[in-house]
């Protein structure tokens, strides 16, 4: 950032969504993250990832386009997952 120009922004001529390989790159990266962190892909619905703990807690993540929808029966699992996705 240059002095006196902090109110200026960059204009993108091409969005990420319009790139041919953008969705494939996103999916490949996120698809490798889940197995590395204890999630299993649902055999019936390939956009669902499920992680269970030995205490019976479960977290379910649904990948839709470039969004993640997740739910759990344990608030702590949801907080940890959300922090991991932000980082």
Secondary structure, 3 states (H helix, E strand, C coil): CCCCCCCCCCCCCCCHHHCCCHHHHHHHHHHHHHHHCCCEECCCCCCEEEEECCCCCEEEEEEECCEEEEEECCHHHHHHHHHHHHC
